[in-house]
Amino acid sequence: MKNYEKATFAGGCFWCMEPPFENLDGVIEVVAGYSGGDVENPTYEQVSTGETGHFEAVQITYSHEKITYEKLLEIFWKNIDPTDEQGQFADKGPQYRTAIFYHNEKQRQSAEKSKKELEKKQIFKGKIKTQILPYKNFYKAEEYHQDYYKKNKIHYNLYKIGSGREGFLKKFWGK
């Protein structure tokens, strides 16, 4: 495990944040869960109230020898609306806000730099609202949330389209 590092990103619904990272060379594992709050081992029902302080997030275990943290940041930015401080797309509430949870000073610096670079490009009309926060905790979500996009393809695809995420990503990034 000494060659592996962790990256933790909150990008709204965690179902939609697993696929962009799953098949990248150097990514070992992507886990859906809850990060940043004050309740230990929260459940989906608790986090859904918006009162635990947790964000829906993904935690990525990766080999820094095969993929850089900066590349993971690039993928993160291209899968969210960083201007929405109320949540993501159809999902509103504190648990759906966006954040980068840095695990060390190097990650913090890289996250800050990537955010400034995105702001300079002026791709979006609004100001970038994604928070950059120190990593505090991560709790794995219930098993039925893991790889939801594989287990429930039809529902996942309908959700991604219906929430507005897919249209937004196509508009800004051509995906």
N, C-alpha and C positions, 0 to 999 in steps of 0.2 A: 504493500500500500504506500510505500514511501514515494513512489513516483506519481501518485494520484493526488489531485486536489479537488476541492469542492467549490461550486459556484451556486448561489442561491438567488433566484429571480422570482418576483411576483409580477405577473402579467395579466391579471384578471383571472378568469376561469382557468384552473390548472389543467383541465382536459385539453385545452387548446395550446398549452405551453409545452406539453410533452413532445408532440410530434416533430416540431422543428429541430430538436436536439437529439432525438433518439438514434438516428442512423448516421451520425457524423463519425468519421474516423477519429478515434481518440476518446470518444465518449464511452464510458464504461457502463453508466447507469443513470437513468432519469427517474426521479421519484416525485410523485405528487404529494403535497402536504401543506402544513400550516407553519408560518414563520412570523416571528416578531412580537407575539403577544405575551400576555401575562398568565394565562391559564395553562397548567401542565397537562400534556396529553389530551388536548381538546378533541371533541367530536365534530363532525360536519355540522350537526344540528347546533352546537354551541357557537361555532365560528360563523354560521349563517345568520346569527342574530346581530352580528356586527359589534358585539359588546366585549369580545375577548381580546381585542387589539391585534389579532392575527390577520395576516394576509394569506389568501390562497397562493401557494408558491410551488415552484419546482426546485429540487436540489439535484444538481448534476455532479456526478463523479467523473473526472476526466484525467487523462494523461497529458500533462503540460508538455511532454516531449512530442506529442502528436497533434495537439490542437492548443491554441493559445486562449487565454482568458479574453483577450481583445476580440478574437473571432467569435467567442460566445456572446460577448456584449453586442457585437454587430448583429448577430442573429436575434438576440433579445429585442433590440430596438426595432427591427423590421417585422416584429410580430405583435406590436402593441400600438395603442394610440397614446403617446406620451404626454398629450396635452389635456387629458381628461383626469381631473383630480377627484372625481366623484365615483370612479369605477372604470369599467371597460365595456364599451358597446352597450348591449341591453342590460348588463349586470351592473347595478349601482349599489354602493355601500362601501364602508371602509375595508371590508375583506377583499374587495375587488380592485383596490387601488394598485398602482404599479410602484415597484421598488426594486432596487438592487441592494442586496445585503452583502456587504463586503466582509471577507474572512480575515483579511490582513491589510496592511498599509499599501502594499503594491496593488491589490485589487481596488482599494479606495481611490488611489491615484488614477488608475486606468479607467475606472467608472466615471470619475469627475472629468477626465480628459475626453472620453467618448461623448459625454453629455454636452460639453462645450462645443465639440466638433459638430454635433447634430444641430445645436442651436445656431451655429454660424451658417450652416447650409440653408436655413430658413425654409425647410421643406413644408413645415406646418404653419398654419396661421396663428395659432396660439402659442403661449409660452410653454416650455417643457416643464411638466409638473411631477415627473417621476422622481421619487425620493431616493437618495443614496444613504443607506443606514448601516450602522455596524451590525454584524451578525450576532444574534442573541440566542436563537434556538430554531429548531426545525423538528416538527412532529409529522411522521408519515400519516397520510390520510388512510381512510378505510380501504380495504382491498378492492372493493367495487369501483373505486375511483382510479386505481392504477391502470394505466393503458386503456382507459375508457374508449378512446378512439378506435382501438382494435376490437374490443369486446362488444361494442355497440355502434358499429359503423354507420348505420342508417340514422339513428338518433343523433349521433355526434355530427354528422354532416349537415343534417337539418338544423341543428343548434348553431353550428359555425356560420351557416348562411343566414339563418333567421336573426341571429344576434347582431348582425352587421359587421362582424369581424372580417369575414372573407371579402366583402365588397370594399372595405376600407383598405385592406392589405393590397388588393388588386389596384386600387386607385393610386396609392402612393408608391408601391414597390413593383407593380406589374406581376404579382404572383397569381 
